[in-house]
Amino acid sequence: MKNPVPFRRKARKVLVITLCWTLLVTLSYISNYYFVTDLVRLGKLQGTYAFWPDFTAQAILGVFGGLVGGYLLVFRMDKRYKKRSFAFGIINSGLSFILFYLAIAIAGLFFLALAYFSLQESVREAAQRSWHNVIVNLNTPSFIWTMAFAALLVSGTQFMLQVNDKFGSGVLWKFITGKYYLPRQEERIFMFLDLKSSTTIAEKIGSRHFFELLREIFRDITEPIIDSLGEIYQYVGDEVIITWTVDNGMKDNNCLDCFFRIEKLIEEKSAYYLKQYGHVPFFKAGLHLGEATVGEIGIIKKDIVFSGDVLNTAARIQGECNHYQVGLLASSELMQHLHIDGAYQKVHMGEIRLRGKENMVALNSVTISKGHKMAL
């Protein structure tokens, strides 16, 4: 069974794009309308200009264009642009739209005119007149301006999508609204996800090749993290720090599912990793729940930063995975809030004193039950 979260997440992006495009198109029309009516009042133009017919048409165009454009950018082009440079996605999306726009415009103008003129004269003469009609329309300033405006709108949308990915899902909006301008306390779940035997792998394949492996594996695991409603907080060397709000992490055991979705993805790509890098990457992870202080830090390179004992504890828990030879360790404090069913098996590892900690922490190893199929 396919995980429905990715589709819903992308569908929300398409709806936001549609809303923004419709708003921009209608505002542009309103500006033009009042500019023309001002010219009429000043006596520089004559005639009447009905508002609602064209406004309705522009609104419909904005909705239709937003749905189609949003679908193409989010559902069809998203993965392609994520594997290329920042500038490539912005420029390529605009140029692709111009080519698409020209192709549709030329075909539409030509064949509609051809169908009309063919009723009055020969096909050859109708084709000549139709092509002349295309050339006349392509040379009008309004056609060129509309095409340029729409191309800039597409490129701007792609820019915002990439900026949103750069900060992380939803983080850009938090900056805009100033949600964390003043520090606040939040109950959070943290996962410290670390690549096993990274030093050994780096020595065998070289630092450059190892960096390429890191870049590819971090790109691959992004989707399982986001699909589990997780937020990528930081990349620290060969480690990824992931966080959830309590509601998102507890919902459908997302904080556990995230690790096993990553495991499943790596298993499915194991032959590729082995061929490309000579190694199949594996991760170990520590999970903990606790209160963190979160707020904006920095001026030039501003960031939203978490601090608190919960992060230190989660990091120490992850450090115990090698000692117990397990892939995932979670604190009992977290596990008692989760509703573990037959999909998982947990083993109580007892209470231990973590490095640098005074209080004892009870740990549990978690594995996925045999026969349970993890949705990607």
Secondary structure, 3 states (H helix, E strand, C coil): CCCCHHHHHHHHHHHHHHHHHHHHHHHHHHHHHHHHHHHHHCCCCCCCCCHHHHHHHHHHHHHHHHHHHHHHHHHHCHHHHHCCCHHHHHHHHHHHHHHHHHHHHHHHHHHHHHHHHCCCCCHHHHHHHHHHHHHHHHCCHHHHHHHHHHHHHHHHHHHHHHHHHHHCCCHHHHHHHCCCCCCEEEEEEEEEEEECCHHHHHHHHCHHHHHHHHHHHHHHHHHHHHHCCCEEEEEECCEEEEEEEHHHHHHHHHHHHHHHHHHHHHHHCHHHHHHHHCCCCCEEEEEEEEEEEEEEECCCCCEEEEECHHHHHHHHHHHCHHHHCCCEEEEHHHHCCCCCCCCEEEEEEEEEECCCCCCEEEEEEEEECCCCCCCC
